[in-house]
Amino acid sequence: KGAITVNGHTAAEYFADSSYMLAKLQEPFTVLDLTNKYDVSVVVSGGGHDGQAEAIRLGIAKTLVLLNEDVKSTLKRAELLSRDSREKERKKFGLKGARKQRQFTKR
């Protein structure tokens, strides 16, 4: 019990470079004192490892709320039920990127 599987690998293998991300995955369980109570298996794609860890943490927190509605206030206070709303700004026509413009020449 308490095993977290990410895309068919253990969380320790998948996030081998960072113990910080492993702690991030365990956070919903630690806040509720449910460490080693549930096995978790997730499939995640897109973004970087940090974004994926955030997404997994949010998914785990939302699932725990579905299992027991009473934990919602605790998880909300720990800010585990809110999504990071930042997204990449689109490229605009006539520019080199979202905001980068061509070099201005005075003469």
Backbone bond lengths (Angstrom), bond angles and torsions (degrees), N, CA, C in turn:
res aa  C-N    CA-C-N  psi(-1)  N-CA   C-N-CA  omega(-1)  CA-C   N-CA-C  phi
1 K - - - 1.471 - - 1.529 110.20 -
2 G 1.325 114.36 151.47 1.457 119.91 178.95 1.514 114.05 89.12
3 A 1.354 116.91 6.75 1.465 120.16 -179.19 1.528 110.24 -81.84
4 I 1.320 116.16 135.52 1.463 121.32 176.30 1.519 108.07 -113.65
5 T 1.344 116.17 121.69 1.457 122.25 179.82 1.516 108.74 -111.19
6 V 1.339 116.57 127.67 1.462 122.11 -179.61 1.523 108.20 -120.24
7 N 1.327 116.73 117.06 1.468 123.04 179.89 1.534 112.18 51.07
8 G 1.317 117.36 40.95 1.458 121.88 177.18 1.517 114.80 83.81
9 H 1.319 119.02 -3.00 1.466 123.40 177.98 1.528 108.53 -112.68
10 T 1.322 116.03 156.80 1.461 117.76 173.11 1.524 107.97 -68.91
11 A 1.314 116.42 155.91 1.467 120.52 -178.73 1.525 110.54 -61.06
12 A 1.332 117.35 -34.99 1.467 121.20 179.57 1.525 111.07 -65.17
13 E 1.344 117.70 -36.20 1.470 121.25 177.26 1.521 110.39 -72.39
14 Y 1.329 116.10 -45.85 1.469 121.00 -174.38 1.524 111.57 -67.25
15 F 1.323 116.96 -40.58 1.464 121.84 178.91 1.531 109.47 -108.93
16 A 1.328 117.13 46.89 1.468 122.58 -174.56 1.523 112.68 -61.65
17 D 1.337 117.10 -29.73 1.461 120.45 -174.75 1.525 113.27 -78.69
18 S 1.337 118.18 -12.68 1.459 118.16 -173.02 1.526 112.79 -144.02
19 S 1.318 115.67 118.24 1.469 120.11 174.71 1.529 110.01 -76.03
20 Y 1.348 115.76 -21.87 1.467 121.61 177.57 1.530 110.34 -60.21
21 M 1.337 116.60 -42.01 1.468 120.10 -178.94 1.522 111.42 -70.57
22 L 1.330 116.84 -33.86 1.466 119.88 176.39 1.525 110.33 -64.19
23 A 1.327 116.13 -39.77 1.469 120.53 177.45 1.522 110.34 -65.92
24 K 1.337 115.94 -35.73 1.459 121.47 179.32 1.533 110.69 -63.44
25 L 1.345 116.71 -38.46 1.466 120.93 178.73 1.527 111.37 -67.48
26 Q 1.317 116.70 -34.70 1.464 121.56 -177.64 1.528 113.02 -80.52
27 E 1.336 116.89 -13.01 1.466 121.32 -171.78 1.531 114.78 -54.08
28 P 1.355 120.05 -46.28 1.477 118.51 179.13 1.531 112.65 -59.31
29 F 1.337 116.48 -36.15 1.461 120.32 179.40 1.527 111.38 -72.37
30 T 1.335 116.83 -38.95 1.471 120.45 -178.58 1.520 111.23 -67.07
31 V 1.333 116.61 -39.26 1.466 120.86 -179.76 1.528 110.46 -62.58
32 L 1.332 116.07 -36.53 1.470 120.81 -176.56 1.531 113.25 -97.25
33 D 1.332 118.27 4.45 1.470 123.19 -176.35 1.527 111.81 55.78
34 L 1.334 116.07 44.03 1.464 121.64 179.11 1.526 111.29 -114.13
35 T 1.326 117.75 23.78 1.457 121.43 -178.12 1.526 110.01 -59.14
36 N 1.334 116.62 134.76 1.473 125.19 179.96 1.530 113.71 63.36
37 K 1.340 117.64 26.54 1.467 120.64 177.41 1.531 111.40 -98.07
38 Y 1.346 117.12 -33.29 1.458 121.54 -175.08 1.520 111.11 -125.31
39 D 1.345 115.96 144.50 1.460 121.81 168.76 1.515 107.37 -94.06
40 V 1.327 116.93 139.04 1.463 121.62 -176.82 1.515 108.98 -124.16
41 S 1.333 116.49 133.12 1.458 121.77 174.88 1.520 107.74 -129.23
42 V 1.338 116.87 121.31 1.465 120.93 -177.26 1.523 111.02 -129.69
43 V 1.338 114.96 152.38 1.460 122.60 171.77 1.515 105.84 -118.89
44 V 1.331 116.39 123.40 1.459 120.86 -176.18 1.525 108.69 -134.49
45 S 1.352 115.81 144.48 1.467 119.77 178.51 1.517 109.17 -146.64
46 G 1.323 116.08 160.03 1.458 121.49 177.92 1.510 112.23 83.05
47 G 1.324 115.90 158.91 1.459 121.16 179.22 1.511 112.00 69.31
48 G 1.316 116.49 -170.15 1.458 121.72 177.13 1.508 110.34 -100.01
49 H 1.310 115.78 -178.79 1.469 120.02 -178.74 1.524 112.03 -61.74
50 D 1.322 117.26 -39.78 1.468 119.85 -178.65 1.528 110.81 -66.04
51 G 1.323 117.00 -43.27 1.460 121.24 177.75 1.514 111.81 -63.96
52 Q 1.333 115.95 -37.90 1.459 120.23 178.11 1.526 110.66 -66.42
53 A 1.330 116.70 -40.36 1.472 120.35 178.49 1.527 110.34 -62.86
54 E 1.340 116.54 -41.17 1.475 121.09 177.14 1.528 110.46 -61.72
55 A 1.346 116.41 -43.31 1.465 121.12 -178.74 1.528 111.08 -65.18
56 I 1.321 116.49 -40.80 1.466 120.76 178.74 1.527 110.06 -64.62
57 R 1.340 116.28 -43.09 1.469 120.96 179.29 1.525 110.64 -59.96
58 L 1.340 116.62 -43.31 1.464 121.06 178.67 1.524 110.76 -64.11
59 G 1.340 116.39 -42.54 1.464 120.91 178.79 1.514 112.39 -61.97
60 I 1.323 116.34 -42.67 1.471 121.08 178.72 1.529 109.89 -63.30
61 A 1.336 116.32 -44.92 1.472 120.59 -179.01 1.529 110.96 -62.30
62 K 1.340 117.02 -44.13 1.469 120.39 -179.90 1.523 111.43 -65.66
63 T 1.334 117.03 -35.90 1.461 120.68 178.32 1.526 110.93 -67.65
64 L 1.327 116.77 -39.42 1.466 120.07 177.56 1.526 111.17 -63.36
65 V 1.343 116.81 -33.44 1.469 120.75 176.54 1.528 110.01 -68.18
66 L 1.349 116.67 -38.87 1.468 119.87 177.50 1.530 111.02 -63.48
67 L 1.326 116.62 -36.77 1.464 120.62 179.72 1.525 112.33 -72.09
68 N 1.344 116.15 -37.03 1.463 120.50 -177.71 1.529 108.91 -147.54
69 E 1.313 116.86 106.85 1.472 122.86 -176.37 1.532 112.75 -64.00
70 D 1.338 117.06 -22.18 1.467 120.84 -177.01 1.532 113.40 -66.81
71 V 1.334 117.47 -23.20 1.472 120.59 -176.42 1.526 112.75 -84.23
72 K 1.327 116.98 -3.75 1.471 120.92 -175.40 1.530 112.10 -59.18
73 S 1.327 117.15 -45.73 1.469 120.28 -177.73 1.530 111.35 -65.14
74 T 1.329 116.72 -37.74 1.468 120.65 179.06 1.525 111.02 -65.24
75 L 1.338 116.08 -44.87 1.468 120.32 -179.88 1.523 111.26 -69.00
76 K 1.325 116.54 -33.96 1.465 120.34 178.84 1.527 110.32 -67.24
77 R 1.337 116.79 -40.67 1.461 121.27 177.69 1.527 111.41 -63.18
78 A 1.335 116.32 -33.60 1.467 121.23 179.07 1.533 111.51 -83.84
79 E 1.338 116.59 3.73 1.472 124.27 178.90 1.527 112.26 58.05
80 L 1.334 116.30 41.49 1.461 120.85 179.52 1.521 112.57 -101.83
81 L 1.330 117.87 -2.70 1.462 120.51 -178.54 1.524 112.44 -108.50
82 S 1.332 117.55 13.14 1.466 119.29 -179.36 1.527 110.06 -112.52
83 R 1.326 115.35 138.08 1.461 122.54 -178.37 1.519 109.34 -87.35
84 D 1.336 116.51 146.64 1.463 121.41 174.14 1.526 106.47 -78.48
85 S 1.325 117.25 109.48 1.464 121.52 -169.81 1.525 114.21 -84.09
86 R 1.337 118.00 -0.82 1.465 119.44 -178.57 1.523 110.72 -68.53
87 E 1.328 115.75 133.03 1.456 121.43 176.99 1.512 109.47 -133.32
88 K 1.329 115.81 159.65 1.456 121.11 -179.46 1.521 109.63 -67.22
89 E 1.341 115.66 134.10 1.463 120.98 178.99 1.526 109.10 -76.91
90 R 1.323 116.99 140.80 1.466 119.89 -176.02 1.522 111.78 -73.83
91 K 1.329 115.50 155.73 1.461 121.47 176.59 1.519 108.25 -77.02
92 K 1.347 116.19 134.75 1.464 120.46 178.38 1.521 109.85 -97.78
93 F 1.332 116.47 147.04 1.464 120.19 178.92 1.521 109.73 -68.12
94 G 1.317 116.52 146.95 1.459 121.40 -178.17 1.518 113.34 84.92
95 L 1.323 117.31 -9.11 1.459 121.65 178.54 1.526 109.30 -116.48
96 K 1.336 115.75 164.41 1.465 119.56 -179.21 1.532 112.22 -82.48
97 G 1.311 116.66 -19.54 1.464 121.50 179.43 1.510 108.68 -154.23
98 A 1.322 116.67 -150.33 1.459 119.93 179.27 1.525 110.67 -67.01
99 R 1.350 116.17 -39.84 1.468 120.04 -178.06 1.526 113.97 -132.83
100 K 1.330 117.60 -19.13 1.466 120.17 -176.18 1.520 110.72 -67.40
101 Q 1.334 114.62 130.23 1.463 119.85 -179.39 1.515 109.98 -109.94
102 R 1.324 115.19 170.15 1.457 119.74 175.49 1.527 108.51 -69.46
103 Q 1.338 116.24 154.94 1.458 120.30 -177.95 1.523 109.99 -65.78
104 F 1.330 115.26 132.64 1.460 121.36 -179.50 1.522 109.56 -81.32
105 T 1.350 116.18 128.81 1.465 119.91 175.44 1.518 108.22 -113.15
106 K 1.323 115.85 129.03 1.460 120.62 -176.59 1.528 110.70 -76.07
107 R 1.340 116.18 -36.55 1.479 119.75 -178.80 1.502 110.88 -124.38
